[in-house]
Amino acid sequence: MNILERIRGGGGDKTAGLEMPRKLESWVEISESVSRLCTFDAGNGGGGGSGGISVKVIQDNRLVHDKLVDSFLNKFFPSGYPYSVNEGYLTYTKFRALQHFSSAMLHVLSTQSLLFAAGLRPTPAQATAVSWILKDGMQHAGKLICSGMGARMDSEPKSWRIFADVLYDFGTALDFISPLCPQLFLEVAGLGNFAKGMAVVAARATRLPIYSSFAKEGNLSDLFAKGEAISTLFNVMGIGAGIGLSSTVCSTTQGKLIVGPLLSAVHIWGVVQEMRATPINTLNPQRTAMVVADFIKSGKVSSPAELRYREDLLFPNRLIEEAGSVKVGQPLRRVLSPGRVEQLRASFPEEKFLLSPKGDKTYMVLEQSATGEDALRGWLVAGFASEMERSGAGSRDAVLNDAYQKMESVFPLFVSEVKSRGWYTGQFLDGNHSRIAYAKSE
């Protein structure tokens, strides 16, 4: 008799007291003040099989307010919030909701204005039909033109997102004034939808890098889904509010010309605050210059969350003196002579950048394969050279080699700190700026 038979009770007196473990029929799971009774369905028989599991809430100690909040968070925020997202996500979401709410109201009012200009007294069905017909023409042309600017949007997604909403509101303003010039209806409506087409592409193209900046645990899809849920909810609310306005204070063109600019101002303010709260962690010219300037001034590296409110979203190409006033991406033929190129390549043979101080600027040209680390190296050299020039050590051109040696001594510690603070150095996003690739010598 084998051991299994003895355990089942077939082995005489010695095993008479042994019993089979009881099959697991049900259990209680307790999580966050909620107790749930879990039982196997009848088809499961308490063990294997194809049956499912039934779950019943047997105790919930949460207050009604907490239940509503939890339900809202589950539907509109990523799982694990707030620990699964980066700093600033709640601020971003609040202003995103405001942006979509005001944008939806503007859309309803602009569609009504177009229908008035076309001589129609709109019903909701007519508004929907005409809106789509108008978009299918000039809007597609706007999309095609804007699609060629994708690399610039990668470099400055926040600025382009703001620009997209400005374009959208410009198109909406043209819709509002179309009843005042019905003889130019096609021209005005077409130009308005052309601007909106460009806005649509810019807004969609910048959505992914913005969502990526908040993803903390590989939960980009969850962030995207919940973000779109928030957008849908407040779009619907905005459409309802817009319908109310269109039948009351905005039933006339004069009313729209008063309310429209106010809604547009709220819309643009909301998207600016939304973008300011977004901690983009990729290196572009502005963020690289700011990181280097902070390091030269204080010896510390700022994180993406610390820099976000200091970024210039309206004029992102401004030069920062403390970082060497570096202007990157100019064509090589315009900033360096052939002799100077050979001299710099001989001085810094292992580098993937060329620096040329001219006047109050330092021009930097990157090789095609240059990464964020290469850009940081070049910016540090320019920043140290500028610091030496201000201290009276000589012109930036004269102290370039000394600045390079200083960069070499501090760079390992500097780049380690940059990475630990959350910056991604694997790429340098400079838009459509010029880079160089040297021909291989035979």
C-alpha positions as CSV (number, residue, x, y, z in Angstrom):
1,M,0.0,0.0,0.0
2,N,1.5,3.3,-1.0
3,I,1.6,6.5,1.1
4,L,-1.3,8.2,-0.7
5,E,-3.6,5.2,0.1
6,R,-2.5,5.3,3.8
7,I,-3.3,9.0,4.0
8,R,-6.7,8.4,2.5
9,G,-7.4,5.9,5.4
10,G,-6.6,2.5,3.9
11,G,-3.6,1.8,6.1
12,G,-5.0,0.5,9.3
13,D,-4.8,2.0,12.8
14,K,-1.7,4.2,12.3
15,T,-3.5,6.4,9.7
16,A,-7.0,6.3,11.1
17,G,-6.6,9.8,12.4
18,L,-5.3,11.3,9.2
19,E,-7.8,13.1,7.0
20,M,-7.6,14.7,3.6
21,P,-7.3,18.6,3.6
22,R,-10.6,20.2,3.2
23,K,-11.2,21.6,-0.2
24,L,-11.2,25.4,-0.4
25,E,-14.9,26.4,-1.1
26,S,-14.8,30.1,-0.1
27,W,-12.6,32.8,1.4
28,V,-12.8,36.5,2.4
29,E,-10.6,39.2,0.9
30,I,-10.2,42.4,2.8
31,S,-8.9,45.5,1.1
32,E,-9.2,49.2,2.1
33,S,-12.1,48.7,4.5
34,V,-14.0,46.5,2.1
35,S,-14.6,42.8,2.8
36,R,-15.5,40.5,-0.1
37,L,-16.7,36.9,0.1
38,C,-15.3,34.9,-2.8
39,T,-16.8,31.4,-3.6
40,F,-16.3,28.9,-6.3
41,D,-19.2,28.4,-8.7
42,A,-20.9,25.1,-8.6
43,G,-19.2,24.0,-11.8
44,N,-15.9,24.4,-10.1
45,G,-16.6,21.9,-7.4
46,G,-14.2,23.7,-5.1
47,G,-11.2,22.7,-7.1
48,G,-10.3,22.7,-10.7
49,G,-12.6,22.7,-13.6
50,S,-14.0,25.4,-15.8
51,G,-16.2,27.2,-13.3
52,G,-15.7,30.8,-12.2
53,I,-15.6,32.6,-9.0
54,S,-18.4,34.6,-7.4
55,V,-17.6,37.7,-5.4
56,K,-20.0,39.4,-3.0
57,V,-19.3,42.5,-0.9
58,I,-20.2,41.5,2.7
59,Q,-18.9,44.6,4.5
60,D,-18.0,48.1,3.3
61,N,-17.0,50.6,6.0
62,R,-16.3,53.5,3.6
63,L,-18.4,56.6,3.8
64,V,-20.6,57.4,0.9
65,H,-18.3,60.3,-0.1
66,D,-15.3,57.9,-0.1
67,K,-17.2,55.4,-2.3
68,L,-18.0,58.1,-4.8
69,V,-14.4,59.4,-4.9
70,D,-13.1,55.8,-5.3
71,S,-15.5,55.2,-8.1
72,F,-14.5,58.4,-9.9
73,L,-10.8,57.7,-9.5
74,N,-11.2,54.1,-10.8
75,K,-12.9,55.4,-14.0
76,F,-10.8,58.6,-14.7
77,F,-7.4,58.1,-13.1
78,P,-4.7,55.5,-13.7
79,S,-4.6,52.4,-11.4
80,G,-2.5,53.1,-8.4
81,Y,-2.9,56.9,-8.5
82,P,-1.2,58.9,-7.1
83,Y,1.8,56.6,-6.8
84,S,1.7,55.4,-10.4
85,V,2.2,58.9,-11.9
86,N,4.8,61.6,-11.8
87,E,4.4,64.9,-10.0
88,G,2.0,67.4,-11.5
89,Y,-0.5,65.0,-13.0
90,L,-3.5,66.2,-10.9
91,T,-2.8,69.9,-11.9
92,Y,-2.5,68.8,-15.5
93,T,-5.8,66.9,-15.3
94,K,-7.7,69.8,-13.7
95,F,-6.7,72.3,-16.4
96,R,-7.2,69.7,-19.1
97,A,-10.8,69.3,-18.0
98,L,-11.2,73.1,-18.0
99,Q,-9.7,73.3,-21.5
100,H,-12.0,70.6,-22.9
101,F,-15.1,72.1,-21.3
102,S,-14.5,75.6,-22.7
103,S,-13.4,74.2,-26.1
104,A,-16.6,72.2,-26.4
105,M,-18.7,75.3,-25.7
106,L,-16.8,77.2,-28.3
107,H,-17.4,74.4,-30.8
108,V,-21.1,74.5,-30.3
109,L,-21.3,78.3,-30.7
110,S,-19.0,78.4,-33.7
111,T,-21.1,75.7,-35.5
112,Q,-24.3,77.7,-34.9
113,S,-22.6,80.8,-36.3
114,L,-21.6,79.0,-39.5
115,L,-25.2,77.8,-39.9
116,F,-26.5,81.3,-39.4
117,A,-24.0,82.6,-42.0
118,A,-25.2,79.9,-44.4
119,G,-28.8,81.1,-44.0
120,L,-30.0,78.2,-41.9
121,R,-31.8,78.0,-38.6
122,P,-30.0,75.0,-37.1
123,T,-31.2,71.9,-35.5
124,P,-28.7,69.7,-33.7
125,A,-28.7,67.2,-36.6
126,Q,-28.0,70.0,-39.1
127,A,-25.2,71.3,-36.9
128,T,-23.5,67.9,-36.9
129,A,-23.8,67.4,-40.6
130,V,-22.6,70.8,-41.7
131,S,-19.7,70.7,-39.2
132,W,-18.4,67.4,-40.7
133,I,-18.8,68.6,-44.3
134,L,-16.8,71.7,-43.7
135,K,-14.0,69.8,-41.9
136,D,-13.6,67.3,-44.7
137,G,-12.3,70.0,-47.1
138,M,-10.0,72.7,-45.9
139,Q,-9.3,70.9,-42.6
140,H,-7.6,68.1,-44.4
141,A,-5.4,70.6,-46.2
142,G,-4.4,72.0,-42.8
143,K,-3.6,68.6,-41.5
144,L,-1.3,67.8,-44.4
145,I,0.7,71.0,-44.0
146,C,1.1,70.6,-40.2
147,S,2.2,67.0,-40.5
148,G,5.6,68.0,-41.8
149,M,6.5,69.7,-38.5
150,G,6.5,66.5,-36.4
151,A,10.2,66.7,-35.4
152,R,9.7,70.2,-34.0
153,M,6.7,69.0,-32.0
154,D,8.9,66.2,-30.5
155,S,11.4,68.9,-29.4
156,E,8.9,71.4,-28.0
157,P,5.6,69.5,-27.4
158,K,4.3,71.9,-24.8
159,S,4.8,75.0,-26.9
160,W,3.2,73.3,-29.9
161,R,0.2,72.1,-27.8
162,I,-0.4,75.8,-26.8
163,F,0.0,76.8,-30.4
164,A,-2.6,74.2,-31.4
165,D,-5.2,75.7,-29.1
166,V,-4.4,79.2,-30.3
167,L,-4.9,78.0,-33.9
168,Y,-8.2,76.3,-32.9
169,D,-9.5,79.5,-31.3
170,F,-8.5,81.5,-34.3
171,G,-10.5,79.2,-36.5
172,T,-13.4,79.5,-34.0
173,A,-13.2,83.3,-34.1
174,L,-13.6,83.2,-37.9
175,D,-16.6,81.0,-37.5
176,F,-18.1,83.6,-35.1
177,I,-17.7,86.5,-37.5
178,S,-18.9,84.5,-40.6
179,P,-22.6,85.7,-40.1
180,L,-21.3,89.3,-40.5
181,C,-20.0,88.6,-44.0
182,P,-22.3,85.9,-45.5
183,Q,-21.1,86.8,-49.1
184,L,-17.6,85.5,-48.0
185,F,-19.0,82.4,-46.2
186,L,-16.9,79.8,-48.0
187,E,-13.6,81.8,-47.7
188,V,-14.1,82.6,-44.0
189,A,-15.4,79.1,-43.1
190,G,-12.7,77.4,-45.2
191,L,-9.8,79.4,-43.6
192,G,-11.3,78.7,-40.1
193,N,-11.3,75.0,-40.8
194,F,-7.9,75.1,-42.3
195,A,-6.6,76.5,-39.0
196,K,-8.5,73.9,-37.0
197,G,-7.0,71.2,-39.2
198,M,-3.5,72.3,-38.3
199,A,-4.6,72.5,-34.6
200,V,-5.9,68.9,-34.7
201,V,-2.6,67.5,-36.0
202,A,-0.5,69.5,-33.5
203,A,-2.7,68.5,-30.6
204,R,-2.7,64.8,-31.4
205,A,1.0,64.7,-32.2
206,T,2.0,66.2,-28.9
207,R,-0.3,64.0,-26.8
208,L,2.0,61.0,-26.6
209,P,5.1,62.9,-25.3
210,I,3.0,64.7,-22.8
211,Y,1.3,61.5,-21.4
212,S,4.7,59.8,-21.4
213,S,6.1,62.5,-19.0
214,F,3.6,61.3,-16.4
215,A,4.1,57.5,-16.9
216,K,5.9,56.2,-13.8
217,E,5.4,52.4,-13.8
218,G,5.1,51.6,-17.5
219,N,1.4,52.5,-17.4
220,L,1.3,54.7,-20.5
221,S,-1.8,52.9,-22.0
222,D,-3.7,53.3,-18.7
223,L,-2.7,57.0,-18.6
224,F,-3.8,57.5,-22.1
225,A,-7.2,55.7,-21.6
226,K,-8.0,57.6,-18.4
227,G,-6.9,60.9,-20.0
228,E,-9.3,60.4,-22.9
229,A,-12.1,59.5,-20.5
230,I,-11.6,62.8,-18.7
231,S,-11.6,64.6,-22.1
232,T,-14.8,62.8,-23.2
233,L,-16.6,63.6,-19.9
234,F,-15.9,67.3,-20.0
235,N,-16.5,67.6,-23.7
236,V,-20.0,66.2,-23.2
237,M,-20.5,68.7,-20.3
238,G,-19.2,71.5,-22.4
239,I,-21.5,70.6,-25.3
240,G,-24.4,70.7,-22.9
241,A,-23.4,74.1,-21.5
242,G,-22.8,75.4,-25.1
243,I,-26.3,74.4,-26.1
244,G,-27.6,76.3,-23.1
245,L,-25.7,79.4,-24.1
246,S,-26.6,79.1,-27.8
247,S,-30.3,79.3,-26.9
248,T,-30.0,82.2,-24.4
249,V,-27.3,84.8,-24.2
250,C,-25.5,83.6,-27.4
251,S,-28.5,83.3,-29.6
252,T,-27.4,86.4,-31.5
253,T,-24.0,87.2,-33.2
254,Q,-23.5,90.0,-30.8
255,G,-23.9,87.7,-27.8
256,K,-21.3,85.3,-29.3
257,L,-18.8,88.1,-29.9
258,I,-19.0,89.0,-26.2
259,V,-19.0,85.5,-24.7
260,G,-16.6,83.9,-27.3
261,P,-13.5,85.9,-26.4
262,L,-14.1,85.2,-22.7
263,L,-14.4,81.5,-23.3
264,S,-11.3,81.6,-25.6
265,A,-9.3,83.3,-22.8
266,V,-10.3,80.6,-20.3
267,H,-9.5,78.0,-22.9
268,I,-6.0,79.3,-23.6
269,W,-5.3,80.0,-19.9
270,G,-6.3,76.4,-19.1
271,V,-4.0,74.9,-21.7
272,V,-1.0,77.1,-20.6
273,Q,-1.4,76.0,-17.0
274,E,-1.8,72.4,-18.1
275,M,1.4,72.5,-20.0
276,R,3.3,74.3,-17.2
277,A,2.4,71.4,-14.9
278,T,3.9,68.8,-17.3
279,P,7.4,67.6,-16.4
280,I,8.9,66.6,-19.8
281,N,12.1,64.7,-19.1
282,T,13.7,64.7,-22.6
283,L,16.5,67.0,-23.5
284,N,15.9,69.8,-26.0
285,P,17.9,73.0,-26.4
286,Q,16.0,75.0,-23.8
287,R,15.9,72.3,-21.1
288,T,19.6,71.4,-21.7
289,A,20.7,75.0,-21.3
290,M,18.7,75.4,-18.1
291,V,20.2,72.2,-16.6
292,V,23.7,73.3,-17.5
293,A,23.1,76.9,-16.2
294,D,21.8,75.6,-12.9
295,F,24.8,73.3,-12.5
296,I,27.3,76.0,-13.3
297,K,25.7,78.5,-10.9
298,S,24.9,76.2,-8.0
299,G,26.6,72.8,-8.6
300,K,23.2,71.2,-8.5
301,V,21.1,69.5,-11.2
302,S,17.4,70.4,-11.4
303,S,14.8,67.7,-12.0
304,P,12.1,67.9,-14.8
305,A,9.6,68.7,-12.1
306,E,11.7,71.6,-10.8
307,L,12.3,73.1,-14.2
308,R,8.7,72.8,-15.6
309,Y,7.5,76.1,-14.3
310,R,10.6,78.0,-15.5
311,E,10.4,76.9,-19.1
312,D,9.6,79.7,-21.6
313,L,6.7,78.2,-23.5
314,L,6.1,81.2,-25.7
315,F,9.7,81.8,-26.8
316,P,11.5,78.4,-26.3
317,N,14.4,79.4,-28.4
318,R,15.7,82.1,-26.1
319,L,19.4,81.9,-25.3
320,I,20.6,81.5,-21.7
321,E,23.8,83.5,-21.0
322,E,24.8,81.4,-18.0
323,A,24.9,78.3,-20.2
324,G,27.0,80.0,-22.9
325,S,24.2,81.5,-25.1
326,V,24.4,78.4,-27.2
327,K,22.6,78.4,-30.5
328,V,22.4,74.9,-31.9
329,G,21.5,73.5,-35.3
330,Q,22.8,76.2,-37.7
331,P,24.2,74.9,-41.0
332,L,27.9,74.3,-40.7
333,R,28.7,76.4,-43.7
334,R,27.3,79.5,-42.1
335,V,29.1,79.3,-38.8
336,L,32.5,77.7,-39.4
337,S,35.2,78.0,-42.1
338,P,36.8,74.8,-43.4
339,G,40.0,75.6,-41.6
340,R,38.3,76.2,-38.3
341,V,36.4,72.9,-38.7
342,E,39.7,71.0,-39.0
343,Q,41.2,72.9,-36.1
344,L,38.3,72.0,-33.8
345,R,38.3,68.4,-34.9
346,A,42.0,68.1,-34.1
347,S,41.5,69.7,-30.7
348,F,38.5,67.6,-29.7
349,P,38.8,64.4,-31.9
350,E,36.5,62.2,-29.8
351,E,33.6,64.7,-29.6
352,K,30.4,64.8,-31.6
353,F,30.1,68.5,-31.5
354,L,31.8,71.6,-32.9
355,L,31.7,74.9,-31.0
356,S,32.2,78.4,-32.6
357,P,32.0,81.5,-30.3
358,K,30.9,84.5,-32.3
359,G,30.0,87.8,-30.7
360,D,27.7,87.2,-27.8
361,K,26.6,83.7,-29.0
362,T,28.2,80.3,-29.2
363,Y,27.2,78.2,-32.2
364,M,27.1,74.4,-31.8
365,V,26.9,71.9,-34.6
366,L,26.2,68.3,-33.7
367,E,27.0,65.1,-35.6
368,Q,24.1,63.0,-36.8
369,S,24.6,60.4,-34.2
370,A,25.0,62.8,-31.2
371,T,22.9,61.9,-28.1
372,G,21.8,64.0,-25.2
373,E,25.1,63.3,-23.4
374,D,27.0,64.8,-26.3
375,A,24.8,67.9,-26.2
376,L,25.4,68.2,-22.5
377,R,29.2,68.0,-23.0
378,G,29.1,70.7,-25.6
379,W,26.9,72.9,-23.5
380,L,29.1,72.5,-20.5
381,V,32.2,73.6,-22.5
382,A,30.3,76.6,-23.8
383,G,29.0,77.5,-20.3
384,F,32.4,77.2,-18.6
385,A,34.0,79.3,-21.4
386,S,31.4,82.0,-20.9
387,E,32.0,81.9,-17.1
388,M,35.8,82.3,-17.7
389,E,35.2,85.2,-20.1
390,R,33.0,87.0,-17.6
391,S,35.7,86.5,-14.9
392,G,38.3,88.1,-17.1
393,A,40.3,85.0,-18.1
394,G,40.1,85.9,-21.8
395,S,37.7,85.6,-24.7
396,R,35.6,82.5,-25.1
397,D,37.5,81.5,-28.1
398,A,40.8,81.7,-26.2
399,V,39.7,79.8,-23.1
400,L,37.9,77.0,-25.1
401,N,40.6,74.4,-24.4
402,D,40.6,75.3,-20.6
403,A,36.8,75.0,-20.5
404,Y,37.0,71.6,-22.2
405,Q,39.4,70.3,-19.6
406,K,37.1,71.5,-16.9
407,M,34.2,69.8,-18.5
408,E,36.1,66.5,-18.7
409,S,36.9,66.7,-15.0
410,V,33.3,67.2,-13.8
411,F,31.3,65.4,-16.5
412,P,31.2,61.8,-15.0
413,L,29.7,63.2,-11.8
414,F,27.5,65.6,-13.7
415,V,25.9,63.1,-16.1
416,S,25.4,60.6,-13.3
417,E,23.4,63.2,-11.4
418,V,21.5,64.2,-14.5
419,K,20.3,60.6,-15.0
420,S,19.5,60.1,-11.3
421,R,17.3,63.3,-11.4
422,G,15.1,61.6,-14.1
423,W,16.4,63.1,-17.3
424,Y,16.6,60.9,-20.4
425,T,20.0,61.4,-22.1
426,G,19.7,58.8,-24.9
427,Q,18.5,61.4,-27.4
428,F,18.8,65.1,-28.0
429,L,15.6,66.5,-29.6
430,D,16.6,69.6,-31.6
431,G,13.7,69.6,-34.1
432,N,14.6,69.9,-37.7
433,H,17.9,71.6,-37.1
434,S,21.0,70.8,-39.1
435,R,23.4,68.1,-38.2
436,I,26.5,66.9,-39.9
437,A,27.9,63.5,-41.0
438,Y,31.6,63.4,-42.0
439,A,32.4,61.4,-45.2
440,K,34.5,58.3,-44.5
441,S,38.1,58.7,-45.7
442,E,39.3,56.0,-48.0
